[in-house]
Amino acid sequence: MTKADIIDAVSVQAGVSKRQTGEILELILDEILSGLHKGERVALTPFGSFVVRQRRAREGRNPKTGEAINIAARKVPAFIPGKNLKEAVGAGRAKKGGRKR
């Protein structure tokens, strides 16, 4: 599913033009980006939350030469799915003892 698919579906369901729906979606995405830029957690209950995580500096390898390189610490965006999203996708944890055959 693409952004255009979402715009099409929402515009039909809401009875709003595709242009207006696209502008609203852009505003929502801009607000999420703005919150993350400020280091805030953006919670869309019960869908999930967007957060900023700090990755520590580490040593890596150049795949072509095998030479060791330093990878700097950095901030990265992350998504934590909410309970409803996990259940909808069926990503529940397996019970201990493995699968029954």
C-alpha positions as CSV (number, residue, x, y, z in Angstrom):
1,M,0.0,0.0,0.0
2,T,1.4,3.4,-1.0
3,K,0.7,6.9,0.2
4,A,-1.5,7.4,-2.9
5,D,-3.5,4.3,-2.0
6,I,-4.1,5.7,1.5
7,I,-5.2,9.1,0.1
8,D,-7.6,7.4,-2.3
9,A,-9.2,5.2,0.3
10,V,-9.5,8.0,2.9
11,S,-10.9,10.5,0.4
12,V,-13.7,8.0,-0.6
13,Q,-14.5,7.1,3.0
14,A,-14.5,10.7,4.3
15,G,-16.2,12.2,1.2
16,V,-13.4,14.7,0.8
17,S,-11.4,15.5,-2.4
18,K,-8.1,13.7,-2.9
19,R,-6.3,17.0,-2.9
20,Q,-7.7,17.9,0.5
21,T,-7.0,14.4,1.9
22,G,-3.4,14.6,0.6
23,E,-2.9,18.0,2.2
24,I,-4.2,16.7,5.5
25,L,-2.0,13.6,5.3
26,E,1.0,15.9,4.6
27,L,0.1,18.0,7.7
28,I,-0.1,14.9,9.9
29,L,3.3,13.6,8.6
30,D,4.9,17.0,9.1
31,E,3.6,17.1,12.8
32,I,5.1,13.6,13.4
33,L,8.4,14.7,11.9
34,S,8.4,17.9,13.9
35,G,7.8,16.0,17.2
36,L,10.6,13.6,16.4
37,H,12.9,16.4,15.5
38,K,12.3,17.9,19.0
39,G,13.0,14.5,20.5
40,E,9.4,13.9,21.6
41,R,7.6,10.6,21.6
42,V,4.7,10.7,19.1
43,A,1.9,8.3,20.3
44,L,-1.0,7.4,18.0
45,T,-3.0,5.3,20.4
46,P,-3.8,2.4,19.8
47,F,-1.8,2.2,16.5
48,G,1.7,2.7,18.0
49,S,4.4,5.3,18.8
50,F,7.2,6.9,17.0
51,V,10.3,7.5,19.1
52,V,13.9,8.7,18.6
53,R,16.6,6.3,19.8
54,Q,20.3,6.9,20.4
55,R,22.7,4.5,18.7
56,R,26.1,4.3,20.3
57,A,29.3,4.7,18.3
58,R,30.8,1.4,17.2
59,E,33.4,-0.2,15.0
60,G,32.3,-1.6,11.6
61,R,33.9,-3.1,8.6
62,N,34.2,-1.9,5.0
63,P,32.6,-4.8,3.0
64,K,34.9,-4.3,0.0
65,T,38.2,-4.1,1.8
66,G,37.5,-5.6,5.3
67,E,39.1,-2.5,6.8
68,A,37.9,-1.4,10.2
69,I,36.0,1.9,10.3
70,N,34.4,3.9,13.1
71,I,30.7,4.5,12.9
72,A,29.6,7.6,14.8
73,A,26.9,7.7,17.4
74,R,23.6,9.0,16.0
75,K,19.9,9.3,16.5
76,V,17.5,7.1,14.6
77,P,13.7,7.0,14.3
78,A,11.9,3.9,15.6
79,F,8.4,2.7,15.7
80,I,6.8,0.7,18.5
81,P,3.6,-1.0,17.5
82,G,0.6,-0.8,19.7
83,K,-1.3,-3.8,21.1
84,N,-4.1,-3.5,18.6
85,L,-1.6,-3.4,15.6
86,K,0.2,-6.4,16.9
87,E,-3.0,-8.4,17.3
88,A,-4.2,-7.3,13.8
89,V,-1.1,-8.5,12.2
90,G,-0.9,-11.7,14.3
91,A,2.5,-11.0,15.6
92,G,1.8,-12.5,19.0
93,R,4.5,-14.4,20.8
94,A,4.7,-18.1,20.4
95,K,4.0,-20.1,23.6
96,K,6.9,-21.8,25.3
97,G,7.7,-25.3,24.1
98,G,7.6,-24.5,20.4
99,R,5.1,-25.4,17.8
100,K,2.9,-28.5,18.0
101,R,3.1,-30.7,15.0
